[in-house]
Amino acid sequence: MAKETEFTEQVKNGQRFNFGKNWKAYLKKISQDRIRIAENSLKEMLFLNDMRSKKFLDIGCGSGLFSLAARRLNAEVCSVDFDPYSIQCTRVLKNKFPPPPANHWQITEGSVLDIDFVKNLPQSDIVYSWGVLHHTGNMYQALENVIIPVKDDGLLFIAIYNDEGRKSKIWLKVKKFYNSSCVGKILVLLFYFPLFFIKGLLKDIFTLKNPIKRYSDYKKNRGMSMFSDWVDWLGGLPFEVAKPEKIIEFYTQRGFILQKITTVNGLGCNQFVFKKI
């Protein structure tokens, strides 16, 4: 109850975006096709076609989609989130697409910044935290804490917002305004949704691409929804960023080696897969 009160207070005070409510809207779009795409994205980044006999810890499980994908790849899964609404979403998804046996998928509420909580999480072959640690309010402590449950020779798969310098500082102001009030939220959505749409349309016209495919094909990006991602981006607070070399240096100094990286040129997340040695 204390965690829920803390979360609710942060949302009420404009310090935190309500990610879980956004995920709740996204749940209606989850289909077998999106689940398959999520599975494929895990297999591609982790170089694993099957996770049998692997323990998969999903820190910041959000909608629960990637916990479900890992379970369908035969991993033993533990899903964790600080947001009680995300915990609810993950339980709904587990019940909607039940991957047997059910006892191989545990769901628990807690914060990655709570070191005692993290120490009690299962030691795992794969620790997965995609687009989460930069939303904790203390990113580098979160980056440190996710090391704790990684087994020796285990994998750590994270995604962190790219540092765009001055642009990132402007985005932080936008997010703070979005979370400041209902008026702030409405104004940000009314301005940026048309802006995103027009920018995408113009880019497709100039590159001779079908503008409709930008939206119809978006789910191929990890099974996600463009509009849910737009809301997540505009409201996503707390918000921190890092250049790829900073993340690589951080984990190299702590006994990890980089297995795979995908980077973005501008806005978005850089993805890293590290191995603990």
C-alpha positions as CSV (number, residue, x, y, z in Angstrom):
1,M,0.0,0.0,0.0
2,A,2.9,2.4,0.8
3,K,4.3,1.9,-2.7
4,E,0.9,2.6,-4.3
5,T,0.5,5.8,-2.1
6,E,4.0,7.0,-3.1
7,F,3.3,6.3,-6.8
8,T,-0.1,8.1,-6.6
9,E,1.4,11.1,-4.8
10,Q,4.1,11.4,-7.5
11,V,1.5,11.4,-10.3
12,K,-0.7,13.8,-8.4
13,N,2.2,16.2,-7.9
14,G,3.2,16.1,-11.6
15,Q,6.5,14.3,-10.8
16,R,5.5,11.1,-12.6
17,F,3.6,10.1,-15.7
18,N,1.0,7.4,-15.3
19,F,2.6,4.8,-17.6
20,G,0.3,2.1,-16.4
21,K,-2.9,3.8,-17.6
22,N,-1.4,4.3,-21.0
23,W,-0.5,0.6,-21.1
24,K,-4.1,-0.2,-20.1
25,A,-5.3,1.4,-23.3
26,Y,-2.6,-0.4,-25.3
27,L,-3.8,-3.8,-23.9
28,K,-6.8,-3.8,-26.3
29,K,-4.4,-3.8,-29.3
30,I,-2.3,-6.8,-28.2
31,S,-2.9,-9.7,-30.5
32,Q,-1.1,-13.0,-31.3
33,D,0.7,-11.2,-34.1
34,R,2.1,-8.5,-31.8
35,I,3.1,-11.2,-29.3
36,R,5.0,-13.1,-32.1
37,I,6.8,-9.8,-33.1
38,A,7.8,-9.3,-29.5
39,E,9.1,-12.8,-29.3
40,N,11.2,-12.3,-32.5
41,S,12.7,-9.0,-31.2
42,L,13.9,-10.8,-28.0
43,K,15.3,-13.7,-30.1
44,E,17.1,-11.3,-32.4
45,M,18.7,-9.1,-29.7
46,L,19.6,-12.0,-27.3
47,F,20.7,-14.5,-30.0
48,L,18.4,-17.1,-28.4
49,N,15.7,-19.0,-30.2
50,D,14.5,-20.7,-27.0
51,M,14.7,-19.7,-23.4
52,R,14.1,-23.2,-21.9
53,S,15.8,-23.5,-18.5
54,K,16.4,-19.7,-18.4
55,K,15.2,-17.3,-15.7
56,F,13.9,-14.0,-17.2
57,L,13.5,-11.0,-15.0
58,D,11.5,-8.2,-16.5
59,I,12.2,-5.0,-14.5
60,G,9.6,-2.4,-15.4
61,C,7.2,-4.9,-17.1
62,G,4.7,-2.2,-18.3
63,S,2.0,-3.9,-20.3
64,G,3.5,-7.3,-19.7
65,L,4.0,-8.0,-23.4
66,F,7.7,-8.9,-23.2
67,S,7.2,-11.0,-20.0
68,L,4.6,-12.9,-22.0
69,A,6.9,-13.2,-25.0
70,A,9.7,-14.6,-22.8
71,R,7.3,-17.1,-21.2
72,R,6.1,-18.3,-24.6
73,L,9.8,-18.8,-25.4
74,N,9.8,-21.2,-22.4
75,A,11.6,-19.0,-19.8
76,E,10.7,-18.9,-16.2
77,V,9.5,-15.3,-15.8
78,C,9.4,-12.8,-12.9
79,S,7.7,-9.5,-13.8
80,V,8.3,-6.4,-11.7
81,D,7.0,-2.8,-11.8
82,F,6.7,0.2,-9.5
83,D,3.4,1.3,-11.2
84,P,0.4,-0.6,-9.7
85,Y,-1.5,-0.1,-13.0
86,S,1.3,-1.8,-14.9
87,I,1.1,-4.7,-12.5
88,Q,-2.7,-4.9,-13.2
89,C,-2.0,-4.8,-16.9
90,T,0.5,-7.7,-16.7
91,R,-1.9,-9.8,-14.7
92,V,-4.7,-9.2,-17.3
93,L,-2.3,-10.2,-20.1
94,K,-1.3,-13.3,-18.2
95,N,-4.9,-14.3,-17.8
96,K,-5.9,-13.4,-21.4
97,F,-3.0,-15.4,-23.0
98,P,-2.2,-18.0,-20.3
99,P,1.1,-19.7,-21.1
100,P,1.2,-23.0,-19.2
101,P,2.3,-23.7,-16.5
102,A,1.1,-20.5,-14.7
103,N,3.4,-21.0,-11.7
104,H,6.4,-20.3,-14.1
105,W,5.3,-16.6,-14.3
106,Q,5.4,-14.5,-11.1
107,I,4.3,-10.9,-11.0
108,T,5.4,-8.6,-8.1
109,E,5.2,-4.9,-7.3
110,G,8.3,-3.0,-6.3
111,S,10.9,-0.4,-7.2
112,V,14.3,-1.0,-8.8
113,L,15.6,1.8,-6.5
114,D,14.7,-0.2,-3.4
115,I,18.0,-2.2,-3.0
116,D,16.5,-4.6,-0.4
117,F,13.6,-5.4,-2.8
118,V,16.1,-6.0,-5.7
119,K,18.3,-8.3,-3.5
120,N,15.3,-10.5,-3.0
121,L,14.5,-10.9,-6.7
122,P,15.5,-14.2,-8.3
123,Q,19.0,-14.5,-9.7
124,S,18.3,-14.5,-13.4
125,D,20.0,-15.6,-16.7
126,I,18.4,-12.6,-18.5
127,V,17.5,-9.3,-16.8
128,Y,15.4,-7.2,-19.1
129,S,14.6,-3.5,-18.6
130,W,13.6,-1.8,-21.8
131,G,13.0,1.9,-21.6
132,V,12.5,1.9,-17.9
133,L,15.6,2.9,-15.9
134,H,15.6,6.5,-17.3
135,H,12.1,6.9,-15.8
136,T,13.0,6.1,-12.2
137,G,14.2,9.5,-11.1
138,N,17.7,8.2,-10.3
139,M,18.9,6.5,-13.5
140,Y,22.4,5.7,-12.4
141,Q,21.3,4.1,-9.2
142,A,18.9,2.1,-11.2
143,L,21.6,1.1,-13.6
144,E,23.7,0.0,-10.6
145,N,20.8,-2.0,-9.0
146,V,19.9,-4.0,-12.0
147,I,23.3,-5.7,-11.8
148,I,22.4,-7.4,-8.6
149,P,20.1,-10.1,-10.0
150,V,22.2,-10.9,-13.0
151,K,23.8,-14.4,-12.8
152,D,27.4,-14.9,-13.7
153,D,27.5,-15.3,-17.5
154,G,24.0,-13.9,-17.5
155,L,22.7,-11.2,-19.9
156,L,21.5,-7.7,-19.2
157,F,19.3,-6.2,-21.9
158,I,18.4,-2.5,-21.4
159,A,17.3,0.4,-23.5
160,I,18.1,4.0,-22.5
161,Y,17.0,7.3,-24.0
162,N,19.6,8.9,-26.3
163,D,21.2,12.1,-25.1
164,E,20.5,14.8,-27.6
165,G,22.0,17.6,-25.6
166,R,19.9,20.8,-25.8
167,K,17.0,19.0,-27.4
168,S,16.7,16.6,-24.5
169,K,16.5,19.6,-22.1
170,I,13.6,21.0,-24.1
171,W,11.8,17.6,-24.1
172,L,12.2,17.6,-20.3
173,K,10.3,20.9,-20.1
174,V,7.6,19.6,-22.4
175,K,7.1,16.5,-20.2
176,K,7.0,18.6,-17.1
177,F,4.3,20.8,-18.7
178,Y,2.3,17.8,-19.8
179,N,2.3,16.4,-16.2
180,S,1.6,19.8,-14.6
181,S,-2.2,19.7,-15.1
182,C,-5.0,18.5,-17.4
183,V,-4.7,21.7,-19.4
184,G,-0.9,21.0,-19.9
185,K,-1.7,17.5,-21.0
186,I,-4.4,18.7,-23.5
187,L,-2.2,21.5,-24.9
188,V,0.8,19.2,-25.4
189,L,-1.3,16.5,-27.2
190,L,-3.1,19.1,-29.4
191,F,0.3,20.6,-30.5
192,Y,2.5,17.5,-30.8
193,F,0.1,14.9,-32.3
194,P,-0.6,17.0,-35.4
195,L,3.1,17.9,-35.5
196,F,4.3,14.3,-35.4
197,F,1.7,13.4,-38.1
198,I,2.6,16.2,-40.5
199,K,6.4,15.6,-40.1
200,G,5.9,11.9,-40.9
201,L,3.6,12.7,-43.8
202,L,6.1,15.1,-45.4
203,K,9.0,12.7,-44.9
204,D,7.0,9.9,-46.6
205,I,6.0,12.2,-49.5
206,F,9.6,13.4,-50.1
207,T,11.0,9.8,-49.9
208,L,8.2,8.5,-52.1
209,K,6.8,6.1,-49.4
210,N,3.2,5.2,-48.7
211,P,2.2,7.3,-45.7
212,I,-0.3,4.7,-44.6
213,K,2.4,2.0,-44.1
214,R,4.0,4.2,-41.5
215,Y,1.1,3.4,-39.2
216,S,0.1,0.0,-40.4
217,D,3.7,-1.3,-40.2
218,Y,4.6,0.3,-36.8
219,K,3.7,-2.8,-34.9
220,K,6.7,-4.5,-36.5
221,N,8.7,-2.3,-34.1
222,R,8.6,-4.7,-31.2
223,G,4.9,-5.1,-31.4
224,M,4.3,-1.6,-30.2
225,S,1.5,1.0,-31.0
226,M,2.6,4.3,-32.5
227,F,-0.1,6.4,-30.7
228,S,0.7,4.7,-27.3
229,D,4.3,5.4,-27.8
230,W,3.6,9.0,-28.7
231,V,1.7,9.5,-25.4
232,D,4.4,7.6,-23.5
233,W,7.1,9.9,-25.0
234,L,5.3,13.2,-24.4
235,G,4.3,12.4,-20.8
236,G,7.2,10.2,-19.8
237,L,8.4,11.6,-16.5
238,P,10.9,11.2,-14.7
239,F,13.2,11.6,-17.7
240,E,16.9,11.1,-18.0
241,V,19.2,10.4,-21.0
242,A,22.7,9.1,-21.7
243,K,25.1,8.8,-24.6
244,P,25.8,5.2,-25.7
245,E,29.5,5.5,-24.7
246,K,28.5,6.5,-21.1
247,I,26.4,3.3,-20.7
248,I,29.1,1.1,-22.2
249,E,31.7,2.6,-19.9
250,F,29.5,2.2,-16.9
251,Y,29.0,-1.5,-17.3
252,T,32.5,-2.3,-18.6
253,Q,33.8,-0.9,-15.3
254,R,31.5,-3.3,-13.5
255,G,32.6,-6.5,-15.2
256,F,30.3,-6.7,-18.2
257,I,31.1,-7.0,-21.9
258,L,29.0,-5.6,-24.6
259,Q,27.3,-8.3,-26.7
260,K,25.1,-6.2,-29.0
261,I,24.1,-2.6,-29.5
262,T,21.6,-0.7,-31.6
263,T,21.7,3.1,-31.6
264,V,19.4,5.8,-32.8
265,N,20.4,9.1,-34.6
266,G,18.4,11.6,-32.6
267,L,15.2,10.9,-30.6
268,G,14.6,7.4,-29.2
269,C,16.3,4.6,-27.2
270,N,19.7,3.0,-27.6
271,Q,19.6,-0.7,-26.9
272,F,22.3,-2.7,-25.2
273,V,22.9,-6.3,-24.4
274,F,25.7,-6.9,-21.9
275,K,27.1,-10.2,-20.6
276,K,28.3,-10.5,-17.0
277,I,31.7,-12.0,-16.7
